[in-house]
Amino acid sequence: MKQYNEIEKLELLRRYLTSGLSIRAFSASAGIPVATFFGYLRAYGHPDNSSISFLMKHEELPTTLDELRAQLLEERKAHEAELKRLKKELAQEKLR
């Protein structure tokens, strides 16, 4: 099952609000389990478009697909660097 980050969750909620579909219909069309989507709604308190827009501006989230891809690539590189550092640290610790 795909893990969604905060940006993706907000985008899913925005798409749901603009779709006009029921929660179940939207979940099915997006390929998300209904229980998972209900969890997102609980976490964000059934937001409306204005509150999602506020969250996206407040968090300085990317507004275009290219910006999102660039941010995700940077995060991925940072995670890979951290993983590499931790593996090196573990190897050094094992040598002691």
Z-matrix of the N, CA and C atoms (Angstrom, degrees):
N
C 1 1.449
C 2 1.525 1 108.42
N 3 1.313 2 117.41 1 136.93
C 4 1.458 3 123.50 2 -178.08
C 5 1.516 4 110.41 3 -71.83
N 6 1.313 5 115.53 4 136.48
C 7 1.457 6 121.70 5 174.14
C 8 1.525 7 107.96 6 -95.10
N 9 1.311 8 117.92 7 126.25
C 10 1.453 9 122.42 8 -179.98
C 11 1.517 10 110.18 9 -97.44
N 12 1.346 11 115.66 10 137.58
C 13 1.459 12 118.60 11 174.49
C 14 1.526 13 108.65 12 -85.67
N 15 1.325 14 116.16 13 178.68
C 16 1.467 15 121.13 14 -175.53
C 17 1.529 16 112.19 15 -58.71
N 18 1.315 17 116.52 16 -42.20
C 19 1.464 18 121.33 17 -179.05
C 20 1.527 19 110.17 18 -61.66
N 21 1.318 20 115.84 19 -46.32
C 22 1.462 21 120.29 20 -178.74
C 23 1.524 22 111.32 21 -65.01
N 24 1.320 23 117.13 22 -38.08
C 25 1.467 24 120.41 23 178.20
C 26 1.523 25 110.86 24 -63.41
N 27 1.336 26 116.30 25 -44.59
C 28 1.461 27 119.74 26 178.43
C 29 1.528 28 111.12 27 -63.04
N 30 1.318 29 116.14 28 -39.32
C 31 1.463 30 119.70 29 178.66
C 32 1.526 31 110.56 30 -65.70
N 33 1.320 32 117.38 31 -40.47
C 34 1.470 33 120.59 32 176.57
C 35 1.524 34 111.18 33 -61.82
N 36 1.334 35 116.42 34 -42.86
C 37 1.461 36 119.77 35 178.65
C 38 1.524 37 111.25 36 -64.40
N 39 1.330 38 116.76 37 -39.90
C 40 1.464 39 120.16 38 177.90
C 41 1.531 40 110.43 39 -63.71
N 42 1.327 41 115.55 40 -44.51
C 43 1.473 42 119.29 41 178.38
C 44 1.524 43 111.06 42 -61.76
N 45 1.338 44 117.12 43 -39.95
C 46 1.466 45 120.71 44 178.97
C 47 1.528 46 110.16 45 -61.47
N 48 1.333 47 116.31 46 -46.78
C 49 1.460 48 120.10 47 -177.22
C 50 1.521 49 112.35 48 -64.23
N 51 1.319 50 116.51 49 -34.17
C 52 1.468 51 119.18 50 -178.83
C 53 1.520 52 112.72 51 -87.97
N 54 1.326 53 117.40 52 -11.32
C 55 1.465 54 119.90 53 -176.20
C 56 1.523 55 113.41 54 -76.96
N 57 1.325 56 117.12 55 -31.03
C 58 1.456 57 120.28 56 -176.17
C 59 1.520 58 113.07 57 77.60
N 60 1.318 59 117.69 58 6.14
C 61 1.469 60 122.40 59 -179.92
C 62 1.522 61 110.56 60 -87.34
N 63 1.320 62 115.31 61 161.25
C 64 1.459 63 119.51 62 172.77
C 65 1.527 64 107.86 63 -71.75
N 66 1.323 65 116.06 64 165.17
C 67 1.460 66 120.15 65 179.92
C 68 1.523 67 110.48 66 -59.22
N 69 1.315 68 116.36 67 -44.84
C 70 1.466 69 119.90 68 -178.90
C 71 1.524 70 111.79 69 -65.06
N 72 1.330 71 116.72 70 -43.02
C 73 1.466 72 119.96 71 -179.56
C 74 1.532 73 110.52 72 -65.79
N 75 1.337 74 116.69 73 -42.35
C 76 1.462 75 119.03 74 179.34
C 77 1.524 76 110.74 75 -65.39
N 78 1.322 77 117.66 76 -44.06
C 79 1.467 78 121.28 77 179.42
C 80 1.522 79 110.53 78 -57.19
N 81 1.325 80 115.79 79 -44.47
C 82 1.467 81 119.90 80 179.94
C 83 1.528 82 110.60 81 -64.55
N 84 1.329 83 117.24 82 -43.19
C 85 1.461 84 119.98 83 -178.17
C 86 1.531 85 111.89 84 -68.43
N 87 1.322 86 117.19 85 -30.20
C 88 1.468 87 121.53 86 179.75
C 89 1.528 88 112.10 87 -88.48
N 90 1.332 89 116.73 88 -8.78
C 91 1.462 90 120.20 89 -179.79
C 92 1.514 91 113.59 90 73.79
N 93 1.327 92 116.12 91 30.85
C 94 1.465 93 122.17 92 -179.18
C 95 1.522 94 108.22 93 -113.20
N 96 1.320 95 118.42 94 134.45
C 97 1.459 96 118.65 95 174.78
C 98 1.533 97 110.74 96 -58.48
N 99 1.303 98 116.12 97 140.68
C 100 1.471 99 121.31 98 -177.84
C 101 1.525 100 110.56 99 -57.40
N 102 1.314 101 117.30 100 -42.62
C 103 1.470 102 120.36 101 -178.77
C 104 1.530 103 110.95 102 -61.69
N 105 1.324 104 116.88 103 -38.10
C 106 1.462 105 120.88 104 178.31
C 107 1.519 106 110.31 105 -64.54
N 108 1.336 107 116.24 106 -45.05
C 109 1.458 108 119.93 107 -178.86
C 110 1.523 109 110.82 108 -66.82
N 111 1.336 110 117.69 109 -37.58
C 112 1.466 111 120.34 110 175.00
C 113 1.529 112 109.71 111 -60.25
N 114 1.333 113 117.46 112 -36.78
C 115 1.466 114 121.35 113 177.48
C 116 1.519 115 111.35 114 -62.13
N 117 1.329 116 116.57 115 -41.28
C 118 1.471 117 119.91 116 177.11
C 119 1.525 118 109.90 117 -62.91
N 120 1.322 119 116.54 118 -42.77
C 121 1.459 120 120.23 119 179.53
C 122 1.527 121 111.26 120 -63.62
N 123 1.331 122 116.69 121 -40.29
C 124 1.471 123 120.07 122 177.42
C 125 1.527 124 110.29 123 -64.06
N 126 1.329 125 116.29 124 -42.74
C 127 1.465 126 120.49 125 -177.31
C 128 1.527 127 112.11 126 -63.85
N 129 1.323 128 116.64 127 -34.49
C 130 1.460 129 120.36 128 -177.28
C 131 1.525 130 112.63 129 -104.99
N 132 1.316 131 117.73 130 5.53
C 133 1.456 132 121.55 131 174.90
C 134 1.510 133 114.97 132 64.69
N 135 1.319 134 117.99 133 42.22
C 136 1.465 135 122.75 134 -179.22
C 137 1.528 136 111.00 135 48.10
N 138 1.328 137 116.50 136 64.02
C 139 1.468 138 119.23 137 -176.09
C 140 1.525 139 112.53 138 -68.81
N 141 1.306 140 114.98 139 160.45
C 142 1.459 141 119.96 140 172.29
C 143 1.532 142 107.58 141 -106.06
N 144 1.315 143 116.71 142 178.69
C 145 1.467 144 120.10 143 -177.51
C 146 1.523 145 112.83 144 -57.11
N 147 1.322 146 117.32 145 -40.37
C 148 1.461 147 119.61 146 -177.04
C 149 1.529 148 111.48 147 -66.30
N 150 1.336 149 117.43 148 -38.27
C 151 1.463 150 118.51 149 -179.75
C 152 1.522 151 111.50 150 -72.70
N 153 1.329 152 117.64 151 -32.68
C 154 1.468 153 119.61 152 175.60
C 155 1.522 154 109.32 153 -67.23
N 156 1.338 155 116.84 154 -42.39
C 157 1.463 156 120.11 155 177.83
C 158 1.527 157 110.09 156 -60.75
N 159 1.334 158 116.72 157 -41.87
C 160 1.458 159 120.58 158 178.22
C 161 1.522 160 110.81 159 -61.17
N 162 1.351 161 116.91 160 -46.09
C 163 1.463 162 120.38 161 179.79
C 164 1.523 163 110.71 162 -61.05
N 165 1.328 164 116.73 163 -42.43
C 166 1.458 165 119.77 164 -178.23
C 167 1.530 166 110.64 165 -65.51
N 168 1.331 167 117.82 166 -38.12
C 169 1.464 168 120.72 167 178.14
C 170 1.521 169 110.28 168 -73.13
N 171 1.320 170 116.70 169 -41.42
C 172 1.458 171 121.67 170 -178.64
C 173 1.529 172 111.22 171 -62.09
N 174 1.295 173 116.28 172 -41.05
C 175 1.462 174 121.40 173 -178.27
C 176 1.522 175 111.95 174 -85.63
N 177 1.346 176 117.00 175 -1.59
C 178 1.451 177 122.32 176 -176.89
C 179 1.526 178 110.90 177 52.07
N 180 1.305 179 115.15 178 50.18
C 181 1.441 180 121.73 179 179.79
C 182 1.521 181 109.78 180 -81.61
N 183 1.329 182 117.09 181 151.69
C 184 1.455 183 119.26 182 179.79
C 185 1.525 184 111.57 183 -63.66
N 186 1.332 185 115.02 184 146.28
C 187 1.455 186 119.43 185 -178.37
C 188 1.519 187 112.57 186 -106.25
N 189 1.338 188 117.67 187 -14.35
C 190 1.460 189 120.06 188 178.00
C 191 1.514 190 109.32 189 -116.40
N 192 1.308 191 114.94 190 161.04
C 193 1.460 192 120.74 191 -179.72
C 194 1.529 193 110.86 192 -63.34
N 195 1.328 194 117.11 193 -39.87
C 196 1.466 195 120.08 194 179.31
C 197 1.527 196 111.41 195 -64.25
N 198 1.337 197 117.01 196 -40.90
C 199 1.464 198 120.32 197 177.49
C 200 1.523 199 110.64 198 -63.93
N 201 1.327 200 116.13 199 -40.69
C 202 1.464 201 120.52 200 178.60
C 203 1.521 202 110.45 201 -63.22
N 204 1.321 203 116.85 202 -46.40
C 205 1.467 204 120.14 203 179.11
C 206 1.519 205 110.98 204 -59.99
N 207 1.334 206 117.13 205 -43.45
C 208 1.462 207 121.02 206 179.62
C 209 1.525 208 110.68 207 -62.20
N 210 1.331 209 116.78 208 -43.59
C 211 1.459 210 120.12 209 179.75
C 212 1.527 211 110.85 210 -65.03
N 213 1.318 212 117.10 211 -42.95
C 214 1.466 213 120.01 212 179.44
C 215 1.520 214 111.25 213 -64.61
N 216 1.338 215 117.08 214 -37.51
C 217 1.460 216 120.85 215 177.49
C 218 1.527 217 110.39 216 -64.14
N 219 1.328 218 117.30 217 -43.35
C 220 1.467 219 121.06 218 177.84
C 221 1.526 220 110.86 219 -61.81
N 222 1.340 221 116.48 220 -44.46
C 223 1.468 222 120.17 221 179.28
C 224 1.519 223 110.61 222 -62.79
N 225 1.337 224 116.84 223 -40.99
C 226 1.459 225 120.86 224 179.99
C 227 1.518 226 110.53 225 -63.06
N 228 1.345 227 117.00 226 -44.05
C 229 1.464 228 120.53 227 178.72
C 230 1.524 229 110.79 228 -62.94
N 231 1.323 230 116.74 229 -40.24
C 232 1.462 231 120.57 230 178.77
C 233 1.526 232 110.66 231 -64.14
N 234 1.331 233 117.49 232 -41.44
C 235 1.467 234 120.90 233 178.59
C 236 1.526 235 110.49 234 -65.78
N 237 1.325 236 116.98 235 -41.24
C 238 1.460 237 120.20 236 178.95
C 239 1.530 238 110.92 237 -64.14
N 240 1.346 239 117.07 238 -40.58
C 241 1.460 240 120.74 239 178.09
C 242 1.534 241 110.74 240 -64.22
N 243 1.321 242 115.89 241 -41.46
C 244 1.466 243 120.29 242 178.33
C 245 1.525 244 110.96 243 -64.41
N 246 1.315 245 116.83 244 -41.58
C 247 1.463 246 121.32 245 178.63
C 248 1.531 247 110.14 246 -62.88
N 249 1.323 248 116.18 247 -43.36
C 250 1.467 249 121.16 248 178.80
C 251 1.527 250 110.21 249 -61.88
N 252 1.339 251 117.26 250 -43.24
C 253 1.454 252 121.36 251 179.07
C 254 1.529 253 111.29 252 -62.93
N 255 1.326 254 115.76 253 -42.94
C 256 1.464 255 119.61 254 -179.54
C 257 1.524 256 111.86 255 -67.09
N 258 1.327 257 117.20 256 -37.96
C 259 1.472 258 120.42 257 177.62
C 260 1.524 259 110.17 258 -63.88
N 261 1.325 260 116.30 259 -41.92
C 262 1.468 261 120.90 260 178.77
C 263 1.526 262 110.08 261 -63.74
N 264 1.326 263 115.93 262 -43.18
C 265 1.462 264 120.97 263 178.93
C 266 1.523 265 110.62 264 -62.78
N 267 1.317 266 117.06 265 -40.87
C 268 1.463 267 121.09 266 178.64
C 269 1.524 268 110.67 267 -64.80
N 270 1.325 269 116.76 268 -42.69
C 271 1.466 270 120.25 269 179.26
C 272 1.527 271 110.27 270 -62.20
N 273 1.327 272 117.45 271 -41.79
C 274 1.471 273 120.89 272 178.22
C 275 1.511 274 111.33 273 -64.04
N 276 1.302 275 116.09 274 -39.47
C 277 1.470 276 121.18 275 -179.92
C 278 1.524 277 110.47 276 -66.57
N 279 1.337 278 116.27 277 -37.61
C 280 1.470 279 119.93 278 178.79
C 281 1.533 280 111.13 279 -65.64
N 282 1.333 281 116.66 280 -31.94
C 283 1.448 282 120.83 281 179.81
C 284 1.527 283 112.13 282 -69.19
N 285 1.306 284 116.91 283 -28.28
C 286 1.470 285 120.35 284 179.69
C 287 1.477 286 107.95 285 -69.69
